[in-house]
């Protein structure tokens, strides 16, 4: 078992200020390449998360690492787990910082609305150990955040838990799906019809999960395995606003997924226990 630190020790640093400075940097990167034709350039290889790295991905990640390097220079010791660079030690693995510089890179490349910076801080090695969460959607300028035990916030306003909505025939009114590849959609179509009245595919796991936290959608599922970098922050935001999250198919241990770069299983979210059970029946790759 990797070492852990206490949640209080993990939260003593001003993570919100760090995230907001990083957000300003990533925003500047996106503003410098406003056209889709400018955002398609790749660095020439795969990131540690397994996807082809765009120049904007690498530059956005550098904005976050600039802030982390300053934190390390001030004497804070931690390990970063980031989509492009992978695992980077800053002197200790008792504190983890989980980073997706642009969740929804394809959206960002094609100038489709939702694409986000996602940063989570954890005092241990699993989803259950995340103590701080930050997601900023550059398409809508929405800032989502949470601290363990402190509730969730959208644009500095507390998120009030919403009631689940269902269609007249009892199905969840809206379910968000990710990894919306045609083959996966085809395999899940009949089950989606059974569970959901409508579906939405936003193209970013972090933002889709935040929509559950705010009650904008009634459930969410990834139709294939999910990496921690995509979901580590948003899952705490959901939990802090009264929603439910499960990683993989083991409902008895829903938050045991490790904070690494491997896709371990689907992420499933809902506002109620019944909704989670229904969404969990959807087939995943």
C-alpha positions in Angstrom: 0.0 0.0 0.0 1.5 3.4 -1.0 1.9 5.9 1.8 -0.8 8.4 2.7 -1.0 11.8 4.3 -3.9 13.2 6.3 -6.6 15.0 4.5 -6.0 18.1 6.7 -2.3 18.1 5.7 -3.2 17.8 2.1 -5.7 20.7 2.3 -3.3 23.2 4.1 -2.0 24.5 0.8 -4.0 27.0 -1.3 -5.0 24.7 -4.1 -7.8 26.9 -5.3 -5.5 29.8 -6.0 -3.0 27.5 -7.8 -5.8 26.1 -10.0 -7.1 29.5 -10.8 -3.6 30.7 -11.9 -3.3 27.6 -14.0 -6.7 28.2 -15.5 -5.6 31.7 -16.6 -2.5 30.2 -18.2 -4.5 27.5 -20.1 -7.0 30.2 -21.2 -4.1 32.2 -22.7 -2.9 29.1 -24.6 -6.3 28.6 -26.1 -6.7 32.3 -27.0 -3.4 32.2 -28.8 -4.7 29.5 -31.1 -8.3 30.5 -31.7 -8.8 28.7 -35.0 -9.4 24.9 -35.3 -6.7 24.8 -38.0 -4.2 26.1 -35.4 -5.2 23.6 -32.8 -4.7 20.4 -34.8 -0.9 20.4 -34.6 0.5 17.4 -32.7 3.9 17.2 -30.9 4.6 13.9 -32.7 3.9 11.2 -30.2 1.6 9.7 -27.6 1.2 11.2 -24.1 1.6 8.9 -21.1 -2.2 8.6 -21.0 -2.2 6.9 -24.4 -3.6 9.7 -26.6 -1.9 11.6 -29.3 -0.6 14.8 -27.7 -1.6 18.1 -29.3 0.6 21.2 -28.9 -2.2 22.8 -27.0 -2.2 19.8 -24.6 1.5 20.1 -23.9 1.3 23.9 -23.5 -1.7 23.7 -21.2 0.1 21.0 -19.1 3.1 23.3 -18.8 0.9 26.0 -17.3 -0.1 23.6 -14.5 3.5 22.4 -14.0 4.7 26.0 -13.8 2.5 26.3 -10.7 3.5 23.0 -9.3 7.1 23.8 -9.7 6.6 27.0 -7.7 4.9 25.0 -5.0 7.7 22.5 -4.9 10.2 25.4 -4.7 8.4 26.6 -1.6 9.1 23.2 0.0 5.9 21.2 -0.6 6.5 17.6 -1.6 4.1 15.6 -3.7 3.8 13.5 -6.9 1.9 14.7 -10.0 0.0 12.3 -12.3 -0.7 14.0 -15.6 -2.0 12.9 -18.9 0.9 13.9 -21.1 4.0 13.6 -18.8 2.8 10.7 -16.7 4.0 10.3 -13.1 6.4 13.1 -12.0 7.8 13.1 -8.5 8.3 16.3 -6.6 9.8 14.5 -3.6 7.0 12.4 -2.0 4.2 10.1 -3.1 2.2 10.7 0.1 0.4 13.6 -1.7 -0.9 13.2 -5.2 -2.0 15.8 -7.8 -4.0 14.4 -10.6 -4.1 16.5 -13.8 -5.9 16.5 -17.1 -4.8 19.8 -18.7 -7.6 19.7 -21.4 -10.2 17.0 -20.8 -12.0 17.0 -24.1 -9.0 17.7 -26.3 -10.9 16.7 -29.5 -13.6 19.3 -28.6 -10.9 21.9 -28.0 -9.2 21.1 -31.3 -12.5 21.3 -33.2 -13.8 24.3 -31.2 -16.7 22.4 -29.8 -18.0 24.0 -26.6 -17.0 21.7 -23.7 -13.3 21.3 -22.8 -11.9 21.6 -19.3 -9.0 21.7 -17.0 -9.3 19.1 -14.3 -7.1 19.0 -11.1 -7.6 16.7 -8.1 -5.5 16.5 -4.9 -5.5 13.2 -2.9 -4.0 12.1 0.4 -3.8 8.5 -0.8 -3.8 6.2 -3.8 -7.5 5.8 -4.7 -10.5 7.8 -5.7 -11.7 7.6 -2.1 -8.7 9.6 -1.0 -9.4 12.7 -3.2 -9.7 15.8 -0.9 -9.8 18.7 -3.3 -11.3 18.9 -6.8 -11.3 21.6 -9.5 -12.9 21.5 -13.0 -13.0 24.6 -15.2 -15.0 24.4 -18.4 -13.5 26.8 -21.0 -16.5 26.6 -23.2 -18.9 27.9 -20.7 -16.6 29.7 -18.2 -18.0 27.5 -15.4 -15.8 26.8 -12.4 -16.7 23.6 -10.4 -14.9 22.8 -7.1 -15.1 20.9 -3.9 -13.3 20.0 -0.7 -13.8 16.9 1.2 -16.6 17.6 3.7 -17.0 21.1 2.5 -19.7 20.7 -0.2 -19.5 21.6 -3.9 -19.5 24.9 -5.6 -20.3 26.2 -9.1 -18.9 29.7 -9.8 -18.5 30.3 -6.0 -22.2 29.4 -5.3 -22.9 26.3 -3.2 -24.4 23.5 -5.3 -27.8 22.5 -3.9 -28.6 18.8 -4.5 -31.2 18.5 -7.2 -34.0 15.9 -7.4 -33.7 13.2 -10.0 -36.0 13.7 -12.9 -37.8 10.9 -14.8 -40.0 10.7 -17.9 -43.6 9.8 -17.7 -42.8 6.1 -18.3 -40.3 6.1 -15.4 -37.0 6.3 -17.3 -34.2 8.7 -16.2 -34.9 11.9 -18.2 -31.4 12.6 -19.4 -28.3 10.3 -19.1 -24.9 11.6 -20.3 -22.6 9.1 -22.1 -18.9 9.3 -22.8 -16.7 7.4 -25.2 -19.6 7.8 -27.7 -18.0 5.8 -30.4 -20.5 4.4 -32.9 -19.6 0.8 -32.2 -20.1 1.3 -28.4 -23.3 3.2 -29.0 -24.6 0.4 -31.2 -23.9 -2.2 -28.5 -25.6 -0.1 -25.8 -28.5 1.2 -27.8 -31.2 -1.2 -26.6 -30.2 -0.8 -22.9 -29.9 3.0 -23.2 -33.5 3.0 -24.6 -34.6 1.0 -21.5 -32.8 3.3 -19.0 -32.9 6.8 -20.5 -35.5 9.0 -22.1 -32.8 11.1 -23.7 -29.0 11.0 -23.9 -26.3 13.6 -24.2 -22.7 13.2 -25.2 -20.6 16.3 -24.3 -17.2 14.9 -25.2 -15.6 15.3 -21.8 -15.9 13.0 -18.8 -15.1 15.7 -16.2 -17.8 18.1 -17.5 -20.4 15.4 -18.0 -19.9 14.3 -14.4 -20.2 17.9 -13.1 -23.5 18.1 -14.9 -24.7 15.2 -12.7 -23.5 17.1 -9.6 -25.6 20.1 -10.5 -28.6 18.0 -11.5 -28.4 19.1 -15.1 -28.5 15.4 -16.1 -29.8 12.5 -14.0 -27.0 10.0 -14.6 -23.8 9.4 -16.5 -21.8 6.4 -17.8 -18.6 5.9 -19.7 -19.1 3.1 -22.3 -15.5 2.0 -21.8 -12.9 2.2 -19.1 -12.1 5.5 -17.5 -8.7 6.9 -16.4 -8.3 8.7 -13.1 -7.1 11.9 -14.8 -10.5 12.3 -16.4 -12.7 11.7 -13.4 -10.7 12.2 -10.1 -11.8 15.7 -9.6 -15.4 15.5 -10.8 -16.2 12.4 -8.7 -15.6 14.4 -5.5 -17.7 17.2 -6.7 -20.6 14.8 -7.3 -20.1 13.1 -3.9 -19.9 16.5 -2.1 -23.3 17.5 -3.6 -25.1 14.4 -2.6 -24.7 12.3 -5.8 -23.2 8.8 -6.1 -20.2 7.5 -8.1 -19.1 4.0 -8.9 -15.9 2.9 -10.7 -16.0 -0.5 -12.3 -18.7 -3.2 -11.6 -18.0 -3.8 -7.9 -20.8 -1.8 -6.1 -19.4 -3.0 -2.8 -16.2 -1.0 -3.3 -17.1 1.9 -5.7 -14.2 4.2 -5.0 -11.3 1.8 -5.0 -10.0 2.7 -8.5 -6.3 3.7 -8.3 -5.1 7.2 -9.2 -2.9 6.2 -12.1 -3.0 6.5 -15.9 -4.7 3.1 -16.6 -8.3 2.8 -17.6 -9.6 0.4 -14.9 -13.3 0.3 -15.6 -16.3 2.4 -16.4 -17.4 5.4 -14.3 -21.0 5.4 -13.4 -22.8 8.4 -11.7 -26.3 9.2 -10.6 -28.3 11.3 -8.2 -30.0 8.4 -6.3 -29.2 4.8 -5.4 -32.0 3.6 -7.8 -30.6 5.7 -10.6 -27.1 4.4 -10.0 -28.3 0.8 -10.1 -30.1 1.4 -13.4 -27.2 3.2 -15.1 -24.9 0.4 -13.8 -26.8 -2.1 -16.0 -25.7 -0.5 -19.2 -23.1 -2.5 -21.1 -19.6 -1.2 -21.3 -16.5 -2.3 -23.3 
